[in-house]
Amino acid sequence: MARNRIKEGDEYGYPVSVTLNGEPLDVANVELIEFCIGHVRKTWPDEVSYDAEEGIFYVPITQEESFGFPADDVIEADVRVRFLGGGVIGAEKKRYVFVNDALSEAVI
């Protein structure tokens, strides 16, 4: 994972790097990637964008979704990859993302 903090009310593409055997994932061999960040579940190539030059996936998080994260707490993040041909491999371990509290809970 490229970043380990989210603030309630943030809305942006959360950056995630995915590697396989220490190398950037070759998306040419991938059918689908599932990204789970707390209660938010998004998939590539449907909802998640990919910057091939940087090797980074951007998981879109809306203000409403980030307000649903527990304030001043930690959420889990996980990735699973379904390859062409049907094999599925998950991340070796979950990552943890810290959620910073926001003073305002208004969607702007």
N, C-alpha and C positions, 0 to 999 in steps of 0.2 A: 504494500500500500504506500502511496506516495505522500499522504498527509494523514496526521493522526488527530486533528481537531476539527470540530464543527461548532458553530455558534447557533443557538436557537434563532430562527428567522433567516438564516442564510439561504440563498437560492443561487445555485451555480452547479457546474459540472464537477463532482468530486473526483479527483484524479486517482487512478488505480493502475499500478503496473502489475503485469502478470508474467511470470517466468515459468519455464519448464526445464528442469535439470540445470538451473542457473543461467539459462539463456532466455531472451525475450520470446514470448509465445509467437509461433508462426500461425497467424490467423488464416492462412491459406488452407490449413488442415483442420479448421474448426467450423463446426456447424452452429453452435450456440454457446454463449457464456452467461452464467447466472451470477449476478452480483447481489449480495444481501448486506445491507448496512442498517443495522437495527431492524425495524419493522419494514423497511423499504426494500422491495425486490424489483430489480430491473434486469433486462436481458440485452445482450448484443447479438445480432446486429439491429434488433428492433428499436430499442429505446436508448441504448448507450452508444456514444460516438467513440471513434478510435482515431488517434493521431499516429499514423504509421511512422512518421519521421521521428517522433519522440518516443514511440512505443508505449503510449499512455492511453488508457481508456478513461472516458469522462462519464461518470454516472450522474444523471441529472437529479438533483434534489430540489424540491420546491419549498417555499416558505412554510406551507402547511405541513409538509412532511417533517421538516427540521423542528418545527414547534412540537411535533409529536414525540421527539426524543426526550428522555428524562434529563432535566436540567442539572448541571454540575455533577454529572455521573458519567459512566462509561457504557458504550454500546459495543456489541460484537459486529465484526464485518467478516464476510466469508465469500469465497469464489468457487464455482464449479464449472468445469469445461466439458462440453460434449463434442467429441471429435467426429469428423466425417467417418462413417462406418459404425458409429454408435458407442464407442468407448467413452466413459465418463470418469474424470479425475477431479477430485476436490483439492483445495489448498491443503498443505500438510498441517497447518494450524491456523486457527482463526486469529484475526487481528483485533485490536481494541481501539476505539475512537473515543476521545474525550469530548463531551458536550458542554460547552460554556453557556451559562444562563444569559438571557437577554432581559433587560429591564422592561421593554415593551413587548407585548405578545400580539401586536396589531400587524396584520399583513399589509405591507405598503406597496 
